[in-house]
Amino acid sequence: MGNKISVTVDSVVFCKVNNTFKVLLIQRKNEPFKDMWALPGGFVEVGEDLETAAKRELLEETGVVVQSMEQVQAFGKPGRDPRGHTISIAFLSRIFNEEELEPSDDAKDAKWMEIEKLPDEKLAFDHDEIINVAQQFL
């Protein structure tokens, strides 16, 4: 990617089950952060609206379709992505049942994980931080 800045989108999908919040995570199939858990997301295509991109990546990686999303915040700390300088726009969705997941595209696996019991190892990129910020919107 060199000296360009790229724009990505990440989806934080929260689901409330029996008073417990779960978040949708995917296991990455490719580098960087291969095999690590991450939020569903990816690069925005030229001519694509940000929310459209977030919904497309969510569908491609998990099979989940959401009707509405709200923009949470932009995350652009240099070094957050080893491929180069990327700015990620995070989107939040709330759904009320654990959708069946169909991981595909860049996702090796997809799971609903309780927010209180996220994997011990860090999530890919700065996705721990994104989830923490998004939780404030719940």
N, CA, C and O of each residue as an XYZ file, in Angstrom:
552
protein
N       0.824     -1.208      0.000
C       0.000      0.000      0.000
C       0.858      1.257      0.000
O       0.399      2.333     -0.381
N       2.090      1.112      0.426
C       3.024      2.236      0.337
C       2.581      3.453      1.116
O       2.201      3.361      2.284
N       2.636      4.624      0.435
C       2.377      5.878      1.154
C       0.957      6.370      0.990
O       0.673      7.534      1.274
N       0.064      5.516      0.541
C      -1.338      5.909      0.437
C      -2.058      5.553      1.740
O      -1.610      4.698      2.505
N      -3.170      6.222      1.966
C      -4.025      5.860      3.102
C      -5.221      5.103      2.537
O      -5.858      5.552      1.585
N      -5.520      3.953      3.130
C      -6.665      3.163      2.685
C      -7.786      3.273      3.706
O      -7.549      3.496      4.893
N      -9.006      3.113      3.222
C     -10.167      3.173      4.106
C     -10.776      1.777      4.211
O     -11.017      1.113      3.203
N     -11.021      1.345      5.443
C     -11.670      0.061      5.688
C     -12.905      0.307      6.558
O     -13.084      1.383      7.130
N     -13.737     -0.711      6.636
C     -14.915     -0.653      7.514
C     -14.906     -1.895      8.391
O     -14.472     -2.964      7.962
N     -15.381     -1.752      9.604
C     -15.524     -2.884     10.513
C     -16.915     -2.849     11.115
O     -17.439     -1.779     11.426
N     -17.516     -4.030     11.280
C     -18.864     -4.125     11.838
C     -18.816     -4.738     13.223
O     -18.285     -5.831     13.421
N     -19.382     -4.014     14.176
C     -19.553     -4.541     15.527
C     -21.029     -4.907     15.626
O     -21.891     -4.031     15.704
N     -21.315     -6.213     15.623
C     -22.702     -6.661     15.695
C     -22.920     -7.262     17.075
O     -22.337     -8.291     17.419
N     -23.770     -6.604     17.863
C     -24.087     -7.079     19.206
C     -25.426     -7.801     19.174
O     -26.362     -7.391     18.487
N     -25.490     -8.872     19.926
C     -26.706     -9.646     20.038
C     -26.932     -9.895     21.524
O     -26.017    -10.307     22.236
N     -28.147     -9.644     21.987
C     -28.430     -9.838     23.406
C     -29.198    -11.143     23.582
O     -30.289    -11.313     23.036
N     -28.622    -12.055     24.345
C     -29.254    -13.350     24.603
C     -29.277    -13.566     26.116
O     -28.229    -13.586     26.761
N     -30.472    -13.726     26.676
C     -30.599    -13.928     28.134
C     -29.786    -12.917     28.945
O     -29.003    -13.295     29.817
N     -29.975    -11.657     28.658
C     -29.270    -10.586     29.381
C     -27.758    -10.617     29.223
O     -27.042     -9.963     29.982
N     -27.270    -11.363     28.254
C     -25.831    -11.387     27.988
C     -25.600    -10.841     26.590
O     -26.264    -11.246     25.636
N     -24.658     -9.922     26.476
C     -24.331     -9.399     25.154
C     -23.246    -10.253     24.514
O     -22.245    -10.601     25.139
N     -23.481    -10.579     23.245
C     -22.470    -11.289     22.468
C     -22.080    -10.403     21.291
O     -22.851     -9.561     20.833
N     -20.861    -10.622     20.820
C     -20.384     -9.874     19.656
C     -19.962    -10.892     18.594
O     -19.464    -11.973     18.908
N     -20.173    -10.522     17.347
C     -19.867    -11.408     16.228
C     -18.411    -11.216     15.813
O     -17.991    -10.115     15.459
N     -17.653    -12.305     15.862
C     -16.246    -12.251     15.454
C     -15.974    -13.285     14.376
O     -16.644    -14.315     14.293
N     -14.979    -12.990     13.554
C     -14.534    -13.959     12.556
C     -13.088    -14.333     12.852
O     -12.334    -13.574     13.460
N     -12.733    -15.528     12.402
C     -11.328    -15.942     12.482
C     -10.718    -15.703     11.114
O     -11.230    -16.186     10.104
N      -9.627    -14.960     11.083
C      -9.054    -14.546      9.799
C      -8.379    -15.712      9.076
O      -7.659    -16.513      9.673
N      -8.638    -15.775      7.777
C      -8.061    -16.848      6.964
C      -6.686    -16.448      6.441
O      -5.838    -17.302      6.185
N      -6.473    -15.139      6.284
C      -5.259    -14.657      5.616
C      -4.462    -13.715      6.516
O      -4.964    -13.191      7.511
N      -3.199    -13.522      6.128
C      -2.368    -12.507      6.782
C      -2.903    -11.134      6.379
O      -3.532    -11.034      5.326
N      -2.691    -10.077      7.152
C      -2.055    -10.117      8.468
C      -3.003    -10.704      9.519
O      -4.214    -10.786      9.318
N      -2.413    -11.102     10.631
C      -3.176    -11.644     11.785
C      -3.915    -12.923     11.412
O      -5.011    -13.175     11.912
N      -3.322    -13.732     10.537
C      -3.921    -15.015     10.146
C      -4.278    -15.827     11.383
O      -3.498    -15.893     12.333
N      -5.455    -16.444     11.373
C      -5.969    -17.302     12.456
C      -6.418    -16.535     13.703
O      -6.961    -17.139     14.628
N      -6.204    -15.234     13.745
C      -6.653    -14.457     14.904
C      -8.116    -14.069     14.737
O      -8.632    -14.026     13.620
N      -8.774    -13.788     15.849
C     -10.170    -13.349     15.820
C     -10.220    -11.850     15.576
O      -9.366    -11.095     16.041
N     -11.239    -11.439     14.836
C     -11.358    -10.035     14.438
C     -12.823     -9.718     14.175
O     -13.667    -10.610     14.087
N     -13.099     -8.440     14.052
C     -14.420     -8.015     13.602
C     -14.534     -8.263     12.101
O     -13.537     -8.191     11.382
N     -15.743     -8.554     11.624
C     -15.917     -8.658     10.175
C     -15.702     -7.280      9.541
O     -16.175     -6.269     10.060
N     -14.997     -7.250      8.435
C     -14.757     -5.967      7.784
C     -13.804     -6.112      6.622
O     -13.361     -7.213      6.294
N     -13.494     -4.990      6.004
C     -12.564     -5.028      4.882
C     -12.488     -3.679      4.196
O     -12.984     -2.668      4.695
N     -11.857     -3.696      3.048
C     -11.598     -2.450      2.323
C     -12.847     -1.937      1.616
O     -13.654     -2.705      1.091
N     -12.978     -0.623      1.622
C     -14.060      0.038      0.899
C     -13.659      0.086     -0.577
O     -12.532      0.451     -0.909
N     -14.589     -0.283     -1.454
C     -14.299     -0.247     -2.881
C     -14.569      1.150     -3.436
O     -15.374      1.900     -2.884
N     -13.901      1.487     -4.514
C     -14.072      2.796     -5.142
C     -15.534      2.960     -5.530
O     -16.124      2.066     -6.135
N     -16.113      4.095     -5.184
C     -17.498      4.373     -5.535
C     -18.508      3.751     -4.588
O     -19.707      3.773     -4.863
N     -18.037      3.192     -3.467
C     -18.937      2.503     -2.537
C     -19.172      3.354     -1.297
O     -18.238      3.934     -0.742
N     -20.421      3.421     -0.871
C     -20.770      4.107      0.365
C     -20.213      3.319      1.556
O     -20.122      2.093      1.500
N     -19.844      4.016      2.622
C     -19.232      3.345      3.776
C     -20.147      2.289      4.389
O     -19.719      1.162      4.642
N     -21.404      2.654      4.627
C     -22.322      1.699      5.253
C     -22.591      0.515      4.329
O     -22.718     -0.621      4.786
N     -22.676      0.785      3.029
C     -22.858     -0.297      2.050
C     -21.683     -1.260      2.108
O     -21.862     -2.476      2.049
N     -20.483     -0.710      2.225
C     -19.271     -1.541      2.307
C     -19.299     -2.402      3.564
O     -18.962     -3.585      3.520
N     -19.703     -1.805      4.687
C     -19.746     -2.549      5.945
C     -20.744     -3.696      5.858
O     -20.460     -4.807      6.305
N     -21.919     -3.423      5.279
C     -22.935     -4.480      5.130
C     -22.460     -5.569      4.177
O     -22.712     -6.751      4.409
N     -21.775     -5.179      3.110
C     -21.273     -6.153      2.130
C     -20.234     -7.076      2.777
O     -20.302     -8.296      2.630
N     -19.275     -6.482      3.493
C     -18.237     -7.297      4.123
C     -18.840     -8.222      5.185
O     -18.439     -9.379      5.306
N     -19.791     -7.713      5.943
C     -20.446     -8.520      6.973
C     -21.125     -9.729      6.330
O     -20.995    -10.853      6.816
N     -21.846     -9.492      5.240
C     -22.534    -10.574      4.537
C     -21.535    -11.563      3.950
O     -21.704    -12.775      4.081
N     -20.480    -11.037      3.296
C     -19.493    -11.913      2.657
C     -18.800    -12.814      3.674
O     -18.551    -13.989      3.403
N     -18.492    -12.261      4.841
C     -17.678    -13.014      5.802
C     -18.491    -13.861      6.774
O     -17.978    -14.842      7.312
N     -19.757    -13.499      7.008
C     -20.524    -14.211      8.045
C     -21.878    -14.714      7.568
O     -22.483    -15.560      8.227
N     -22.370    -14.215      6.436
C     -23.706    -14.567      5.985
C     -24.812    -13.783      6.671
O     -25.991    -14.008      6.396
N     -24.444    -12.855      7.570
C     -25.453    -12.097      8.321
C     -25.839    -10.833      7.558
O     -24.984    -10.103      7.056
N     -27.147    -10.595      7.483
C     -27.678     -9.380      6.861
C     -28.258     -8.511      7.970
O     -29.076     -8.980      8.761
N     -27.843     -7.256      8.032
C     -28.457     -6.347      9.007
C     -29.138     -5.220      8.262
O     -28.687     -4.791      7.200
N     -30.236     -4.746      8.838
C     -30.988     -3.666      8.196
C     -30.352     -2.316      8.486
O     -30.183     -1.488      7.591
N     -30.000     -2.107      9.754
C     -29.516     -0.770     10.104
C     -28.197     -0.843     10.852
O     -27.921     -1.787     11.591
N     -27.397      0.185     10.634
C     -26.104      0.312     11.301
C     -25.963      1.761     11.715
O     -26.512      2.663     11.083
N     -25.215      1.970     12.795
C     -24.867      3.361     13.091
C     -23.359      3.485     13.149
O     -22.657      2.593     13.625
N     -22.878      4.617     12.651
C     -21.443      4.835     12.625
C     -20.976      5.146     14.042
O     -21.560      5.980     14.734
N     -19.924      4.470     14.456
C     -19.417      4.645     15.817
C     -18.321      5.704     15.839
O     -18.429      6.712     16.539
N     -17.284      5.468     15.077
C     -16.112      6.329     15.152
C     -15.121      5.875     14.094
O     -15.218      4.762     13.578
N     -14.170      6.738     13.774
C     -13.065      6.354     12.894
C     -11.856      5.997     13.748
O     -11.587      6.638     14.765
N     -11.138      4.976     13.325
C      -9.917      4.546     14.015
C      -8.787      4.593     13.006
O      -8.819      3.887     11.998
N      -7.790      5.418     13.271
C      -6.751      5.587     12.254
C      -5.346      5.704     12.787
O      -4.487      6.314     12.150
N      -5.099      5.125     13.954
C      -3.763      5.224     14.535
C      -2.743      4.594     13.583
O      -2.912      3.442     13.183
N      -1.690      5.324     13.214
C      -0.670      4.715     12.351
C      -0.135      3.439     13.011
O       0.082      3.398     14.222
N       0.071      2.413     12.206
C       0.589      1.160     12.746
C      -0.494      0.162     13.132
O      -0.180     -0.965     13.514
N      -1.771      0.554     13.038
C      -2.854     -0.373     13.420
C      -2.971     -1.526     12.430
O      -3.498     -2.587     12.764
N      -2.473     -1.313     11.201
C      -2.503     -2.359     10.176
C      -1.103     -2.475      9.583
O      -0.577     -1.505      9.038
N      -0.494     -3.666      9.688
C       0.881     -3.825      9.178
C       1.007     -3.645      7.667
O       2.116     -3.482      7.160
N      -0.115     -3.672      6.937
C      -0.044     -3.503      5.478
C       0.160     -2.055      5.072
O       0.508     -1.777      3.924
N      -0.052     -1.136      5.992
C       0.075      0.280      5.651
C      -0.926      1.089      6.445
O      -1.629      0.550      7.300
N      -0.994      2.380      6.170
C      -1.844      3.283      6.936
C      -3.306      3.085      6.508
O      -3.684      3.418      5.384
N      -4.106      2.546      7.408
C      -5.526      2.381      7.112
C      -6.353      3.107      8.158
O      -6.019      3.135      9.343
N      -7.433      3.686      7.686
C      -8.416      4.292      8.584
C      -9.660      3.428      8.509
O     -10.207      3.206      7.429
N     -10.104      2.942      9.655
C     -11.299      2.111      9.677
C     -12.458      2.887     10.275
O     -12.335      3.510     11.329
N     -13.580      2.839      9.585
C     -14.819      3.408     10.100
C     -15.593      2.238     10.717
O     -15.926      1.274     10.028
N     -15.871      2.333     12.005
C     -16.568      1.244     12.695
C     -18.067      1.519     12.710
O     -18.507      2.644     12.944
N     -18.834      0.471     12.457
C     -20.288      0.546     12.472
C     -20.830     -0.421     13.511
O     -20.272     -1.495     13.735
N     -21.928     -0.021     14.141
C     -22.552     -0.823     15.183
C     -23.942     -1.259     14.732
O     -24.718     -0.462     14.206
N     -24.239     -2.535     14.946
C     -25.593     -3.052     14.722
C     -26.022     -3.831     15.942
O     -25.208     -4.484     16.595
N     -27.315     -3.759     16.246
C     -27.866     -4.572     17.340
C     -28.893     -5.501     16.728
O     -29.785     -5.066     15.999
N     -28.762     -6.792     17.029
C     -29.792     -7.712     16.576
C     -30.256     -8.514     17.787
O     -29.604     -8.511     18.831
N     -31.374     -9.190     17.641
C     -32.006     -9.741     18.834
C     -32.057    -11.263     18.851
O     -32.658    -11.861     19.743
N     -31.427    -11.883     17.864
C     -31.270    -13.332     17.972
C     -29.939    -13.708     17.345
O     -29.435    -13.010     16.464
N     -29.380    -14.804     17.800
C     -28.100    -15.254     17.276
C     -28.318    -15.841     15.895
O     -28.791    -16.968     15.751
N     -27.973    -15.072     14.896
C     -28.155    -15.547     13.525
C     -27.239    -16.737     13.270
O     -26.148    -16.833     13.833
N     -27.702    -17.641     12.409
C     -26.823    -18.713     11.937
C     -25.689    -18.069     11.146
O     -25.914    -17.134     10.377
N     -24.491    -18.562     11.334
C     -23.341    -17.963     10.670
C     -22.844    -18.871      9.552
O     -22.792    -20.093      9.686
N     -22.485    -18.235      8.453
C     -21.915    -18.965      7.325
C     -20.609    -18.303      6.930
O     -20.575    -17.476      6.018
N     -19.523    -18.670      7.623
C     -18.254    -18.011      7.309
C     -17.805    -18.334      5.888
O     -17.862    -19.484      5.451
N     -17.364    -17.313      5.184
C     -16.823    -17.533      3.839
C     -15.926    -16.359      3.501
O     -15.627    -15.533      4.362
N     -15.500    -16.283      2.262
C     -14.616    -15.214      1.801
C     -13.321    -15.250      2.611
O     -12.605    -16.250      2.559
N     -12.993    -14.183      3.364
C     -11.726    -14.128      4.098
C     -11.830    -14.718      5.495
O     -10.869    -14.659      6.262
N     -12.985    -15.289      5.840
C     -13.178    -15.794      7.197
C     -13.044    -17.309      7.215
O     -13.688    -18.019      6.442
N     -12.193    -17.786      8.116
C     -12.017    -19.225      8.297
C     -13.127    -19.766      9.191
O     -13.568    -20.905      9.038
N     -13.574    -18.918     10.138
C     -14.626    -19.319     11.067
C     -15.332    -18.048     11.528
O     -14.797    -16.948     11.385
N     -16.521    -18.199     12.075
C     -17.250    -17.059     12.640
C     -17.986    -17.554     13.869
O     -18.499    -18.672     13.880
N     -18.042    -16.717     14.918
C     -18.665    -17.141     16.177
C     -19.283    -15.960     16.887
O     -18.816    -14.826     16.777
N     -20.357    -16.254     17.628
C     -20.888    -15.290     18.587
C     -20.122    -15.507     19.893
O     -20.111    -16.617     20.425
N     -19.484    -14.460     20.411
C     -18.726    -14.599     21.652
C     -19.259    -13.624     22.687
O     -19.548    -12.466     22.384
N     -19.385    -14.115     23.920
C     -19.815    -13.225     25.005
C     -18.766    -12.138     25.189
O     -17.565    -12.406     25.218
N     -19.249    -10.902     25.314
C     -18.321     -9.780     25.452
C     -17.430     -9.968     26.673
O     -16.247     -9.625     26.654
N     -18.015    -10.519     27.737
C     -17.230    -10.688     28.968
C     -16.196    -11.798     28.831
O     -15.288    -11.905     29.655
N     -16.326    -12.618     27.804
C     -15.433    -13.785     27.680
C     -14.752    -13.806     26.328
O     -14.679    -14.853     25.685
N     -14.260    -12.674     25.896
C     -13.563    -12.641     24.604
C     -12.270    -13.450     24.728
O     -11.769    -13.652     25.834
N     -11.731    -13.911     23.599
C     -10.524    -14.754     23.673
C      -9.412    -14.060     24.453
O      -9.279    -12.837     24.421
N      -8.624    -14.861     25.147
C      -7.546    -14.296     25.980
C      -6.515    -13.569     25.132
O      -6.012    -12.510     25.507
N      -6.208    -14.163     23.976
C      -5.224    -13.486     23.122
C      -5.891    -12.249     22.536
O      -7.109    -12.208     22.360
N      -5.086    -11.257     22.241
C      -5.628    -10.027     21.690
C      -6.341    -10.292     20.376
O      -6.012    -11.240     19.664
N      -7.305     -9.463     20.059
C      -7.937     -9.541     18.742
C      -7.012     -8.892     17.713
O      -6.085     -8.163     18.066
N      -7.277     -9.166     16.442
C      -6.471     -8.589     15.366
C      -6.619     -7.063     15.340
O      -7.583     -6.501     15.860
N      -5.647     -6.426     14.726
C      -5.645     -4.966     14.557
C      -5.871     -4.294     15.921
O      -5.217     -4.641     16.904
N      -6.810     -3.323     15.971
C      -7.142     -2.656     17.245
C      -8.595     -2.969     17.584
O      -9.306     -2.133     18.141
N      -9.031     -4.187     17.243
C     -10.449     -4.507     17.363
C     -10.929     -4.605     18.808
O     -12.118     -4.433     19.074
N     -10.016     -4.881     19.750
C     -10.398     -4.805     21.175
C     -10.887     -3.393     21.500
O     -11.925     -3.197     22.133
N     -10.108     -2.431     21.047
C     -10.431     -1.022     21.318
C     -11.749     -0.628     20.653
O     -12.566      0.071     21.251
N     -11.951     -1.079     19.412
C     -13.183     -0.744     18.688
C     -14.404     -1.296     19.454
O     -15.410     -0.604     19.613
N     -14.297     -2.547     19.922
C     -15.411     -3.144     20.669
C     -15.669     -2.359     21.957
O     -16.820     -2.113     22.316
N     -14.603     -1.968     22.646
C     -14.760     -1.187     23.883
C     -15.493      0.126     23.630
O     -16.369      0.516     24.402
N     -15.133      0.795     22.557
C     -15.781      2.073     22.221
C     -17.244      1.817     21.842
O     -18.132      2.547     22.281
N     -17.494      0.799     21.042
C     -18.851      0.509     20.571
C     -19.774      0.150     21.734
O     -20.965      0.461     21.700
N     -19.231     -0.500     22.760
C     -20.044     -0.883     23.921
C     -20.664      0.328     24.606
O     -21.727      0.226     25.219
N     -20.001      1.468     24.501
C     -20.524      2.677     25.135
C     -21.810      3.140     24.464
O     -22.543      3.960     25.018
N     -22.085      2.617     23.273
C     -23.305      3.001     22.537
C     -24.475      2.099     22.875
O     -25.602      2.356     22.450
N     -24.218      1.037     23.638
C     -25.297      0.079     23.925
C     -26.313      0.667     24.882
O     -27.287      0.002     25.233
